[in-house]
């Protein structure tokens, strides 16, 4: 079998520019400027050339007006005699009216060119049979175009008639050489082209630097992303300004925050699982290894193993709940009447153990919160209070809103209390409250208060503890009172 190996692709500098955002921005801007310049040159060129041709037509029309004025006088300025024929009229006009350098005049009588202006023209249009034929056949003024050795020309034919015996006819042909005026128009077009090329170059250079400055934060984001790994999620992009790119950098930083929380949650989950599951697994393993054939001892071992498995099931459920607490969908907000919440939780908590269950205070306020999560947190606090109280002790619930925008719900007990050294650490995972426990109370898993704290933080709040050893404790969940109504 013959193996093949793909050779690495060689990329040129132009490939890199073409495939980079900066290169694409410059290319598109250059294309836009080039199209704009091209359209501008075409439009201006057509307008300038049209104006030049219009100016030629005005000059020809002016010559026709001069011919009509000359014919109206009807006398030869040189002799003062009346003009008796079309030939005399045209000859006298040609003597009196001298053309400019880019003009020439000639007369056509009886189908042929008879005379022309004294100045040497740029080209002998009077020798063009097509123009002469048009002039010979014209019965009214005619405008036309022709070509000559001096370039394109614009001409006008003005027929004349002199009444006499017999009447005579002829025509004056006024010729404007379009080359000089059109050359001037094309010169302007060439200047526009040069200016356009210069503008295109300046636009390219300017857009290159501007695109570089605009895309600089994106380069910073890219470099930051390339340096970020699972063990280095603390880097953030410095945000300056208030444009779209700056908001992109802010979004990137928020994404890093979420990733960091997710990785930290995974690490905590693994740490908690390894820490909490090790003990029950060791207990189960030890008892199974020491179990003998005695039926009584086997039954005791079976019950112990089942109890530890139940404990591990609750532990796994708590760990999964804590792992989910960092997710955006951990809480689903809705309208929660505080009074109804306290009454419902009290009714559920009374089944935990025989205690003196009471309500300290009720508030008719309504907050935006997750009713199920708050119920879960309050029941966890109630279970924690049961573990640290006796049957004659009191466990109370309450709720209150104040003018500072904070809603408080609490669980109070008259149990053993919490020492000052433990008040901060008991909310950490896998930490159990110390101190004396009433007889018959069962040691918890060390995750209950951490769950309560996570639920409060998911609502944008916190858990506050007020306690005194031998007097009791009060755990208060404080969340923002986003909405408050009083009936």
C-alpha positions as CSV (number, residue, x, y, z in Angstrom):
1,X,0.0,0.0,0.0
2,X,1.4,3.4,-1.0
3,X,1.0,6.1,1.6
4,X,0.4,9.7,0.7
5,X,1.1,12.8,2.7
6,X,-0.4,16.2,2.1
7,X,2.2,18.9,1.6
8,X,1.8,22.1,3.7
9,X,0.2,24.8,1.8
10,X,2.3,27.8,1.0
11,X,0.6,31.1,1.5
12,X,1.8,34.3,0.1
13,X,1.6,37.7,1.7
14,X,-1.3,38.7,-0.6
15,X,-3.2,35.6,0.6
16,X,-2.7,36.7,4.2
17,X,-3.9,40.2,3.3
18,X,-6.9,38.9,1.4
19,X,-8.0,36.6,4.1
20,X,-7.6,39.1,7.0
21,X,-10.3,41.4,8.1
22,X,-8.1,44.4,7.7
23,X,-7.3,43.4,4.1
24,X,-10.9,42.8,3.3
25,X,-11.9,46.2,4.7
26,X,-9.2,48.0,2.7
27,X,-10.1,46.0,-0.5
28,X,-13.8,46.8,-0.2
29,X,-13.2,50.4,0.6
30,X,-10.8,50.7,-2.3
31,X,-13.3,49.1,-4.6
32,X,-16.0,51.5,-3.5
33,X,-13.7,54.5,-4.0
34,X,-12.6,53.2,-7.4
35,X,-16.3,52.7,-8.5
36,X,-17.1,56.2,-7.2
37,X,-14.2,57.8,-9.1
38,X,-15.1,55.9,-12.2
39,X,-18.7,57.0,-12.1
40,X,-17.6,60.5,-11.4
41,X,-15.1,60.6,-14.3
42,X,-17.7,59.2,-16.7
43,X,-20.4,61.6,-15.7
44,X,-18.2,64.6,-15.6
45,X,-16.5,63.7,-18.9
46,X,-19.9,63.3,-20.6
47,X,-21.1,66.6,-19.2
48,X,-17.9,68.5,-20.2
49,X,-17.9,67.1,-23.7
50,X,-21.6,67.8,-24.1
51,X,-21.0,71.4,-22.9
52,X,-18.1,71.7,-25.4
53,X,-20.4,70.6,-28.2
54,X,-23.2,72.9,-27.0
55,X,-20.7,75.8,-27.1
56,X,-19.8,74.8,-30.7
57,X,-23.5,74.9,-31.6
58,X,-23.9,78.3,-30.0
59,X,-21.0,79.6,-32.1
60,X,-22.5,78.2,-35.2
61,X,-25.9,79.8,-34.3
62,X,-24.2,83.1,-33.7
63,X,-22.7,82.9,-37.3
64,X,-26.1,82.3,-38.7
65,X,-27.4,85.4,-36.8
66,X,-24.6,87.5,-38.2
67,X,-25.4,86.2,-41.8
68,X,-29.1,87.1,-41.4
69,X,-28.2,90.6,-40.1
70,X,-25.7,91.1,-43.0
71,X,-28.3,90.0,-45.6
72,X,-30.9,92.3,-44.1
73,X,-28.8,95.3,-44.8
74,X,-28.5,94.2,-48.5
75,X,-25.4,96.3,-49.5
76,X,-21.8,95.5,-49.9
77,X,-19.9,97.4,-47.1
78,X,-16.8,97.7,-49.4
79,X,-18.7,99.4,-52.4
80,X,-22.0,100.5,-50.9
81,X,-23.7,98.8,-53.8
82,X,-26.8,96.6,-53.5
83,X,-26.1,92.9,-53.4
84,X,-27.6,91.5,-56.6
85,X,-27.0,87.8,-56.3
86,X,-26.4,85.0,-53.7
87,X,-22.7,84.8,-54.9
88,X,-22.2,88.5,-54.2
89,X,-23.9,88.3,-50.8
90,X,-21.8,85.3,-49.7
91,X,-18.5,86.8,-51.0
92,X,-19.1,90.1,-49.2
93,X,-19.9,88.2,-46.0
94,X,-16.8,86.2,-46.2
95,X,-14.7,89.3,-46.6
96,X,-16.3,91.1,-43.7
97,X,-16.3,88.2,-41.2
98,X,-13.0,86.6,-40.3
99,X,-13.1,83.2,-38.5
100,X,-11.2,82.4,-35.4
101,X,-8.3,79.9,-35.4
102,X,-10.6,76.9,-34.9
103,X,-13.2,78.1,-37.4
104,X,-13.6,78.3,-41.2
105,X,-16.4,79.5,-43.5
106,X,-17.0,78.8,-47.2
107,X,-19.9,79.3,-49.7
108,X,-21.6,76.7,-51.9
109,X,-23.4,77.9,-55.1
110,X,-24.8,75.8,-57.8
111,X,-23.7,72.6,-56.0
112,X,-20.0,73.4,-55.6
113,X,-17.8,75.2,-53.2
114,X,-17.1,78.7,-54.6
115,X,-15.1,80.7,-52.1
116,X,-13.8,80.4,-48.5
117,X,-12.4,82.6,-45.8
118,X,-9.0,84.1,-46.4
119,X,-7.3,82.5,-43.4
120,X,-5.8,79.0,-43.9
121,X,-8.1,76.6,-42.0
122,X,-7.0,73.6,-39.9
123,X,-8.4,71.4,-42.6
124,X,-10.0,71.9,-46.0
125,X,-13.6,70.9,-45.2
126,X,-14.8,72.7,-48.4
127,X,-13.2,69.8,-50.3
128,X,-15.4,67.2,-48.6
129,X,-18.0,66.2,-51.2
130,X,-20.4,65.0,-48.5
131,X,-20.5,68.3,-46.7
132,X,-20.8,70.2,-50.0
133,X,-23.7,67.9,-51.1
134,X,-25.5,68.6,-47.9
135,X,-25.1,72.3,-48.3
136,X,-26.2,72.2,-52.0
137,X,-29.4,70.4,-51.1
138,X,-30.3,72.4,-47.9
139,X,-33.4,74.5,-48.0
140,X,-33.3,75.4,-44.3
141,X,-30.5,75.6,-41.7
142,X,-28.8,72.2,-41.1
143,X,-26.4,71.1,-38.3
144,X,-24.1,68.2,-38.9
145,X,-20.9,66.4,-37.9
146,X,-18.0,65.3,-40.1
147,X,-14.4,64.2,-39.9
148,X,-11.4,65.9,-41.3
149,X,-7.6,65.7,-41.2
150,X,-7.7,68.0,-38.1
151,X,-10.2,65.7,-36.3
152,X,-14.0,65.9,-35.8
153,X,-15.8,69.0,-37.0
154,X,-19.2,70.5,-36.3
155,X,-20.7,72.4,-39.2
156,X,-23.9,74.4,-40.0
157,X,-25.4,75.2,-43.3
158,X,-27.3,78.4,-43.8
159,X,-29.1,78.6,-47.2
160,X,-29.6,82.1,-48.7
161,X,-31.8,83.4,-51.5
162,X,-31.5,86.8,-53.3
163,X,-34.5,88.0,-55.2
164,X,-33.5,89.3,-58.6
165,X,-34.0,88.6,-62.3
166,X,-33.6,85.7,-62.0
167,X,-33.5,84.8,-58.2
168,X,-30.3,83.2,-57.1
169,X,-29.6,80.7,-54.2
170,X,-26.6,79.5,-52.3
171,X,-25.5,78.5,-48.9
172,X,-22.9,79.5,-46.2
173,X,-21.2,76.7,-44.4
174,X,-19.8,77.6,-41.0
175,X,-17.3,75.0,-39.6
176,X,-16.2,74.6,-36.0
177,X,-13.2,72.3,-35.4
178,X,-14.2,70.3,-32.4
179,X,-10.7,68.9,-31.7
180,X,-9.4,71.8,-29.6
181,X,-12.5,72.1,-27.4
182,X,-12.8,68.4,-27.0
183,X,-9.0,68.1,-26.2
184,X,-9.6,70.6,-23.4
185,X,-12.5,68.5,-22.1
186,X,-10.5,65.3,-22.2
187,X,-7.7,67.1,-20.4
188,X,-10.1,67.8,-17.6
189,X,-11.1,64.2,-17.6
190,X,-7.5,63.1,-17.4
191,X,-7.0,65.5,-14.4
192,X,-10.0,63.9,-12.8
193,X,-8.5,60.5,-13.4
194,X,-5.2,61.5,-11.8
195,X,-7.0,63.0,-8.8
196,X,-9.1,59.8,-8.5
197,X,-6.0,57.6,-8.5
198,X,-4.5,59.8,-5.9
199,X,-7.7,59.7,-3.8
200,X,-7.8,55.9,-4.2
201,X,-4.2,55.7,-2.9
202,X,-4.9,58.0,0.0
203,X,-8.1,56.1,0.8
204,X,-6.2,52.8,0.7
205,X,-3.4,54.0,3.0
206,X,-5.9,55.8,5.3
207,X,-8.2,52.8,5.5
208,X,-5.3,50.5,6.3
209,X,-4.3,52.6,9.3
210,X,-7.9,53.3,10.4
211,X,-8.8,49.6,10.0
212,X,-5.8,48.7,12.1
213,X,-6.8,51.0,14.9
214,X,-10.4,49.8,14.8
215,X,-9.5,46.2,14.7
216,X,-6.7,46.6,17.4
217,X,-9.1,45.5,20.2
218,X,-10.1,42.5,18.2
219,X,-6.4,41.5,17.9
220,X,-6.1,42.0,21.7
221,X,-9.1,39.7,22.1
222,X,-7.6,37.1,19.8
223,X,-4.2,37.2,21.5
224,X,-6.0,36.9,24.9
225,X,-8.0,34.0,23.7
226,X,-4.9,32.2,22.4
227,X,-3.2,32.6,25.8
228,X,-6.2,31.4,27.9
229,X,-6.2,27.8,29.0
230,X,-8.1,25.8,31.5
231,X,-5.6,26.7,34.2
232,X,-5.4,30.4,33.3
233,X,-8.9,31.9,33.1
234,X,-8.0,35.1,35.0
235,X,-6.9,37.2,31.9
236,X,-9.3,39.9,30.7
237,X,-9.3,42.3,27.8
238,X,-8.9,46.0,28.7
239,X,-11.9,47.8,27.4
240,X,-11.5,51.4,26.2
241,X,-14.2,53.5,24.4
242,X,-17.9,52.8,23.8
243,X,-18.1,51.5,20.3
244,X,-19.1,48.1,18.8
245,X,-15.6,46.7,19.2
246,X,-15.4,47.8,22.8
247,X,-18.7,46.1,23.4
248,X,-17.3,43.0,21.7
249,X,-14.4,43.1,24.2
250,X,-16.9,43.4,27.1
251,X,-18.9,40.5,25.8
252,X,-15.7,38.5,25.6
253,X,-14.9,39.3,29.2
254,X,-18.4,38.2,30.2
255,X,-17.9,35.0,28.4
256,X,-14.6,34.4,30.2
257,X,-16.4,35.1,33.5
258,X,-19.0,32.4,32.7
259,X,-16.3,30.0,31.6
260,X,-14.3,30.6,34.7
261,X,-17.4,30.0,36.9
262,X,-18.1,26.8,35.0
263,X,-14.6,25.5,35.4
264,X,-14.6,26.4,39.0
265,X,-17.9,24.7,39.5
266,X,-16.6,21.6,37.9
267,X,-13.5,21.7,40.1
268,X,-15.6,22.2,43.2
269,X,-17.9,19.4,42.1
270,X,-15.0,17.0,41.7
271,X,-13.4,18.1,45.0
272,X,-16.7,17.8,46.9
273,X,-17.6,14.4,45.3
274,X,-14.2,13.0,46.1
275,X,-14.3,14.4,49.6
276,X,-17.8,13.5,50.5
277,X,-18.1,10.1,48.8
278,X,-14.9,8.7,50.2
279,X,-16.2,8.2,53.7
280,X,-19.4,6.3,53.0
281,X,-17.6,4.1,50.4
282,X,-15.0,3.3,52.9
283,X,-17.6,2.4,55.5
284,X,-19.5,0.1,53.0
285,X,-16.3,-1.6,51.9
286,X,-15.1,-2.2,55.5
287,X,-18.4,-3.8,56.6
288,X,-18.6,-5.9,53.5
289,X,-15.1,-7.2,54.0
290,X,-15.7,-8.1,57.7
291,X,-19.2,-9.6,57.1
292,X,-19.4,-13.2,58.2
293,X,-22.1,-16.0,57.9
294,X,-24.0,-15.0,61.0
295,X,-27.6,-14.1,59.9
296,X,-28.0,-11.4,62.5
297,X,-24.7,-9.7,61.6
298,X,-25.5,-10.0,57.9
299,X,-28.8,-8.3,58.4
300,X,-27.2,-5.5,60.4
301,X,-24.5,-5.1,57.7
302,X,-27.2,-5.0,55.0
303,X,-29.2,-2.3,56.8
304,X,-26.0,-0.3,57.3
305,X,-25.0,-0.5,53.7
306,X,-28.5,0.5,52.5
307,X,-28.4,3.5,54.9
308,X,-25.0,4.5,53.5
309,X,-26.2,4.2,50.0
310,X,-29.2,6.4,50.8
311,X,-26.8,8.9,52.3
312,X,-24.7,8.8,49.1
313,X,-27.8,9.3,47.0
314,X,-28.7,12.4,48.9
315,X,-25.1,13.5,48.7
316,X,-25.0,13.1,45.0
317,X,-28.3,15.0,44.6
318,X,-26.9,17.9,46.7
319,X,-23.7,17.9,44.7
320,X,-25.6,18.0,41.4
321,X,-27.7,20.9,42.8
322,X,-24.6,22.8,43.8
323,X,-23.1,22.3,40.4
324,X,-26.2,23.6,38.7
325,X,-26.3,26.7,40.9
326,X,-23.8,28.6,38.7
327,X,-26.0,28.1,35.6
328,X,-28.3,30.9,34.3
329,X,-31.3,28.7,34.4
330,X,-30.9,27.7,38.0
331,X,-33.7,30.0,39.0
332,X,-36.9,30.9,37.2
333,X,-38.2,34.2,38.4
334,X,-41.9,34.8,38.9
335,X,-44.2,36.7,41.3
336,X,-43.9,35.4,44.8
337,X,-46.1,36.7,47.6
338,X,-44.0,36.6,50.8
339,X,-46.9,35.9,53.1
340,X,-48.0,32.8,51.1
341,X,-44.4,31.6,50.9
342,X,-43.9,31.7,54.7
343,X,-47.2,30.0,55.4
344,X,-46.7,27.2,52.9
345,X,-43.1,26.5,54.2
346,X,-44.3,26.4,57.8
347,X,-47.0,23.9,56.8
348,X,-44.4,21.7,55.2
349,X,-41.7,22.1,57.9
350,X,-44.0,21.0,60.7
351,X,-43.6,17.4,59.4
352,X,-39.9,17.4,60.0
353,X,-40.0,17.0,63.8
354,X,-42.2,18.0,66.8
355,X,-41.1,21.5,67.6
356,X,-42.8,24.7,68.7
357,X,-43.4,26.1,65.1
358,X,-44.4,29.8,64.9
359,X,-44.5,32.8,62.6
360,X,-42.6,35.9,63.7
361,X,-43.9,38.3,61.0
362,X,-45.7,38.4,57.7
363,X,-45.3,40.9,54.9
364,X,-47.8,41.4,52.1
365,X,-45.1,42.3,49.6
366,X,-44.6,40.6,46.3
367,X,-41.1,39.9,45.0
368,X,-39.7,38.5,41.7
369,X,-38.1,35.2,42.7
370,X,-38.1,31.4,42.2
371,X,-40.7,30.2,44.7
372,X,-39.5,26.5,44.5
373,X,-35.8,27.5,45.2
374,X,-36.8,29.8,48.1
375,X,-39.0,27.0,49.6
376,X,-36.1,24.6,49.2
377,X,-33.7,27.0,51.0
378,X,-36.1,27.7,53.9
379,X,-36.8,24.0,54.4
380,X,-33.1,23.3,54.4
381,X,-32.7,26.0,57.1
382,X,-35.6,24.4,59.0
383,X,-34.0,21.0,58.8
384,X,-30.8,22.5,60.1
385,X,-32.7,24.1,62.9
386,X,-34.3,20.8,63.8
387,X,-30.8,19.2,64.1
388,X,-29.8,21.9,66.7
389,X,-32.9,22.1,68.8
390,X,-34.9,19.9,71.2
391,X,-38.6,19.2,71.1
392,X,-39.5,22.0,73.5
393,X,-37.5,24.6,71.4
394,X,-39.0,27.1,69.1
395,X,-38.5,27.4,65.3
396,X,-40.0,30.5,63.7
397,X,-40.4,31.8,60.2
398,X,-40.8,35.4,59.1
399,X,-40.7,37.8,56.1
400,X,-40.2,41.6,55.8
401,X,-39.5,44.2,53.1
402,X,-38.0,47.6,53.9
403,X,-37.6,50.9,52.1
404,X,-34.0,50.1,51.0
405,X,-35.1,47.6,48.4
406,X,-34.3,44.4,50.3
407,X,-36.7,41.6,51.0
408,X,-35.8,39.3,54.0
409,X,-37.1,35.8,54.8
410,X,-35.7,34.0,57.9
411,X,-35.7,31.0,60.0
412,X,-35.1,31.5,63.8
413,X,-34.5,28.8,66.4
414,X,-33.8,28.7,70.2
415,X,-31.3,25.9,69.9
416,X,-27.6,25.5,70.6
417,X,-26.4,28.5,68.5
418,X,-23.2,28.8,66.5
419,X,-19.8,30.0,67.8
420,X,-18.3,33.1,66.3
421,X,-15.4,31.1,64.9
422,X,-17.8,29.0,62.8
423,X,-20.2,31.6,61.5
424,X,-18.2,32.3,58.3
425,X,-17.1,28.8,57.5
426,X,-20.4,26.9,57.9
427,X,-21.6,28.2,54.5
428,X,-18.6,26.6,52.8
429,X,-19.1,23.2,51.2
430,X,-18.4,20.1,53.2
431,X,-18.3,22.1,56.5
432,X,-20.6,21.0,59.3
433,X,-21.6,23.2,62.2
434,X,-19.8,22.3,65.4
435,X,-20.9,22.8,68.9
436,X,-23.2,20.6,71.0
437,X,-26.0,18.8,69.3
438,X,-29.2,17.6,71.1
439,X,-29.4,13.9,71.8
440,X,-30.7,11.9,68.9
441,X,-29.9,14.5,66.2
442,X,-28.3,13.2,63.1
443,X,-25.1,14.6,61.6
444,X,-25.7,16.3,58.2
445,X,-23.8,16.0,55.0
446,X,-22.2,19.4,55.2
447,X,-23.8,20.8,52.0
448,X,-27.1,22.1,53.2
449,X,-26.0,25.6,54.1
450,X,-23.9,25.8,51.0
451,X,-27.0,25.1,49.0
452,X,-28.9,27.8,50.8
453,X,-26.1,30.3,50.1
454,X,-26.1,29.3,46.4
455,X,-29.8,29.8,46.1
456,X,-29.6,33.3,47.7
457,X,-26.7,34.3,45.5
458,X,-28.6,33.1,42.4
459,X,-31.3,35.6,43.4
460,X,-28.7,38.4,43.7
461,X,-28.7,38.2,47.5
462,X,-27.0,36.6,50.4
463,X,-27.5,34.7,53.7
464,X,-26.9,36.5,57.0
465,X,-26.5,34.7,60.3
466,X,-27.2,36.1,63.8
467,X,-26.4,33.6,66.5
468,X,-25.4,33.3,70.2
469,X,-24.2,30.1,71.8
470,X,-26.9,28.7,74.1
471,X,-29.5,31.2,72.9
472,X,-30.2,30.2,69.3
473,X,-29.7,31.3,65.7
474,X,-31.4,33.3,63.0
475,X,-30.6,32.6,59.3
476,X,-31.9,35.4,57.1
477,X,-32.1,35.2,53.3
478,X,-31.8,38.8,51.8
479,X,-32.7,39.3,48.2
480,X,-33.5,42.4,46.1
481,X,-37.1,43.5,46.5
482,X,-37.6,44.1,42.8
483,X,-41.3,44.5,43.2
484,X,-43.4,45.4,46.2
485,X,-47.1,45.8,46.5
486,X,-49.2,46.6,49.6
487,X,-52.9,45.9,49.6
